Amino acid sequence: MQMRTILCPIDFSDLSAKELDVAVQVGRAFVGSRLVLHHNRAAIAPAMARKWDWESTHAADGYTEAEAERRMKGVLNGLPSDVRAEGVVSTGPVGMLVLSIAEQLPADLVVLGSHGWSTPDHASVAERVVAQAPCPVLTFNDGTDAAARFRLEGGGEPIDVVVPTDFSSTAQHAFAYACEMARTLPLRLQLVHVLGAGHGQTVDAVGAAEARLAAVVPDDLRHRVTTKVRRGAASQEILAHLEETRPAFTVLGEHARDVIRHMFTRDTTRAVVHGARCPVWVVPARTPTA
């Protein structure tokens, strides 16, 4: 697996330091990659959008161009010498610009922490980027120990990663992506499926699900992939499993991008991204897996 370009938006807050720690680990694990830091120095809310994005609640927080450039230079100078990095400073609607830069680079990964998810008074940039990014997004919630849990270097020990699946095409694609990562890095994958009430929770149903999980594990990774079947509500059981196993991160397929479906159906990926206390690596369906 190649990881040529890693985009890491920063706002020079305490959360930025955590984002940088995670992004640097990814950059070191994938030798030859470059880290692109992006800071949006001023908040410009789109027209006709009250509380539309993060910048509309941070209008007073913007730096002058000179100050933003100075801070960016300081961050770049503080990075480890073995990390190839560059900085970009922009002005405009931050969510839109992060998505545009990710498309133009093109980025192979966006590393982006969240100050808080959307509420009636605040629309989250992280949530928008996860929903619309053209590449995978590695995200985590501020206020948890998620960033401290993350690691891609084993130090002689395997790195535990949980990959939930509902056997949909997007989940299968995310598992294929995780398998490619495991072929590059010392990952130990746990493939998890949740049997909901509507799908039968008998011994036979569990056995059938276990057999189906085993069937999708590649032969070359059978020694590093375990499977688990849980019973209950999908998002609740996945979050409970993450709490019990405390993986370095979890890999999920993208959540619903269709507006109507997003509004009127439950979205397991979205619920897990909101509730997980570990980093979540969200993989869009169009992401190459090799």
Secondary structure, DSSP 4 states (H G I P E B T S, - for coil): ----EEEEE--SSHHHHHHHHHHHHHHHHSTT-EEEEEEEEEE-PPTT-TT-SGGGG-GGGPPPHHHHHHHHHHHHHTS-TTSEEEEEEEEE-HHHHHHHHHHHTT-SEEEEEES---BTTB--HHHHHHHH-SS-EEEEETTSSHHHH--S--TTSPEEEEEE--S-HHHHHHHHHHHHHHHHS-EEEEEEEEE-GGG--SHHHHHHHHHHHHHHS-GGGTTTEEEEEEES-HHHHHHHHHHHH--SEEEEE----SHHHHHHS--HHHHHHHH-SS-EEEE-TTS---
